[in-house]
Amino acid sequence: MTKKEFIFKIALLGAPGVGKTSLLTRYIEKKYEEDYKPTLGASIVAKDVLISKNEIEYDLRLIIWDLAGQDKYETVRPLYFQGCIGAILVYDITRFHTFQEIKEKWLRDFQTYAKKKSAFILIGNKRDLDDIRNVESSEGKKLADEIQAVSFVETSAKTGINVNESFLSIAKHILRKSGEDI
């Protein structure tokens, strides 16, 4: 079996309170914390992932940058995008304005400052709050198609629904953009 190693820098982007840190905590630590603690500037976490396909073993190190969504960090945020090859754009399905900001703010910043051959996915988070949903799944899918996201997923950091799959999806799409047949 052939082994290939990659390091990918991925940004986790979205408005304050959409659940970026909770998604990352669920993915890395397999837990959910009820307390909301806003990210100050950026939090950086590494995760090693192994993917096998066609007698090739891909040994990936994902360096995930959880970027603060508050406006006061807007001037330093471009610095965090240097070397970034992927992004996870997150909105809260219960707060429509967080959905609207994806295209107008978060995607624009990512495309302006990140590497040109990058990949990004769109996540509608807080699926566990479906009863107070303000953004329909069809709207999320439509936006993902419009902005040419490589995939669209609805997740719940609280229950863990689709969290691992989302991070694995972005890793595979970055591999494809890097010329790998996966």
C-alpha positions in Angstrom: 0.0 0.0 0.0 1.3 3.5 -1.0 1.2 6.1 1.7 0.8 9.8 1.1 1.0 12.6 3.7 -0.7 16.0 3.6 -1.2 18.9 5.9 -4.3 21.0 5.2 -5.1 24.3 6.9 -8.9 24.7 7.2 -10.8 27.8 8.5 -14.1 27.4 10.4 -16.1 30.6 9.5 -19.4 32.1 10.5 -21.2 34.6 12.7 -20.8 34.6 16.5 -22.8 31.9 18.2 -23.5 29.7 15.1 -21.7 26.8 16.8 -18.3 26.7 15.2 -16.4 26.0 18.4 -19.1 23.4 19.4 -18.7 21.6 16.1 -15.0 21.5 16.5 -15.2 20.3 20.1 -17.7 17.6 19.0 -15.3 16.5 16.2 -12.1 16.5 18.2 -13.2 15.6 21.8 -16.5 13.8 21.0 -18.4 16.0 23.5 -20.7 19.0 23.7 -20.5 21.8 26.2 -23.6 23.8 27.0 -21.7 26.9 28.1 -21.2 29.4 25.3 -17.7 30.9 25.4 -16.9 33.2 22.5 -13.7 32.5 20.7 -11.1 35.3 21.2 -9.3 35.9 17.9 -8.6 32.3 16.8 -8.3 28.9 18.2 -6.1 26.3 16.4 -6.5 22.6 16.7 -4.8 19.7 14.8 -6.5 16.4 14.0 -4.9 13.5 12.2 -7.1 11.6 9.8 -6.4 8.4 7.8 -8.3 7.8 4.6 -7.7 4.7 2.4 -8.7 4.2 -1.2 -7.4 2.2 -4.2 -4.3 0.9 -2.3 -3.4 4.4 -1.3 -3.4 5.5 2.4 -3.8 9.2 2.9 -2.3 10.4 6.2 -3.8 13.8 6.7 -3.1 16.4 9.4 -6.0 18.9 9.5 -5.0 22.2 11.1 -8.4 23.7 11.9 -8.5 27.4 12.6 -11.7 28.3 14.5 -12.0 32.1 13.7 -13.9 34.4 16.0 -17.0 35.8 14.3 -17.1 39.1 16.2 -16.7 42.3 14.1 -13.8 43.5 16.3 -11.6 40.8 14.8 -12.3 41.8 11.2 -9.0 43.7 10.8 -6.8 40.8 11.9 -8.9 38.0 10.3 -7.2 38.2 6.8 -3.9 37.2 8.5 -5.4 34.0 9.6 -6.3 33.0 6.0 -2.7 32.7 4.8 -2.0 29.2 3.6 -5.7 28.2 4.0 -6.8 25.5 1.5 -10.3 24.8 2.9 -13.2 26.3 4.8 -16.2 25.2 6.6 -18.9 28.0 6.4 -21.4 27.7 9.2 -24.7 29.3 9.8 -27.4 28.7 12.5 -30.6 27.3 11.1 -32.6 29.3 13.7 -31.1 32.7 12.9 -31.7 33.8 9.3 -29.2 36.7 9.4 -26.3 34.2 10.0 -27.4 32.5 6.8 -27.4 35.8 4.9 -23.9 36.7 6.1 -22.4 33.5 4.5 -22.2 34.9 1.0 -21.9 38.6 1.8 -19.2 38.3 4.4 -17.6 34.9 5.2 -17.3 33.5 1.7 -16.1 36.9 0.3 -13.4 37.1 3.0 -12.3 33.5 2.4 -12.1 33.8 -1.4 -10.2 37.1 -1.1 -7.5 35.9 1.3 -7.2 32.1 1.1 -5.4 30.0 -1.6 -7.0 30.1 -5.0 -7.4 26.4 -5.4 -9.3 25.9 -2.2 -12.5 24.0 -1.3 -15.3 24.9 1.1 -18.5 23.3 2.4 -21.6 24.9 3.8 -23.1 23.8 7.1 -26.4 24.6 8.6 -25.9 23.9 12.3 -28.3 23.3 15.2 -30.4 20.7 13.5 -31.5 19.6 16.9 -33.6 22.9 17.0 -35.6 22.0 14.0 -38.9 23.1 15.7 -37.7 26.7 15.7 -35.9 26.6 12.3 -35.8 29.9 10.2 -33.7 28.6 7.3 -35.2 25.6 5.4 -32.8 22.9 4.1 -33.8 23.7 0.6 -32.6 27.3 1.1 -29.2 26.0 2.3 -28.9 23.6 -0.6 -29.8 26.4 -3.0 -27.1 28.7 -1.5 -24.5 25.9 -1.6 -25.2 25.4 -5.3 -25.1 29.2 -5.9 -21.8 29.7 -4.2 -20.4 26.4 -5.6 -19.7 24.8 -2.2 -18.4 21.3 -2.6 -21.2 20.1 -0.3 -24.0 21.1 1.9 -24.7 19.4 5.3 -27.0 20.1 8.2 -25.4 19.2 11.5 -26.0 19.3 15.2 -23.0 19.9 17.4 -25.2 19.0 20.4 -26.3 15.5 19.1 -23.3 14.9 16.8 -25.4 14.4 13.7 -23.2 14.7 10.5 -20.3 16.4 12.4 -17.6 13.8 11.6 -19.0 13.4 8.0 -18.6 17.1 7.5 -15.0 17.3 8.4 -14.2 14.1 6.4 -16.0 15.6 3.4 -13.9 18.8 3.4 -10.7 16.7 3.7 -11.7 14.5 0.7 -12.6 17.5 -1.4 -9.3 19.2 -0.6 -7.5 16.0 -1.6 -9.4 16.1 -5.0 -8.5 19.8 -5.5 -4.9 18.7 -4.9 -5.1 16.3 -7.8 -5.7 13.0 -5.8 -8.2 10.5 -7.1 -10.4 10.0 -4.0 
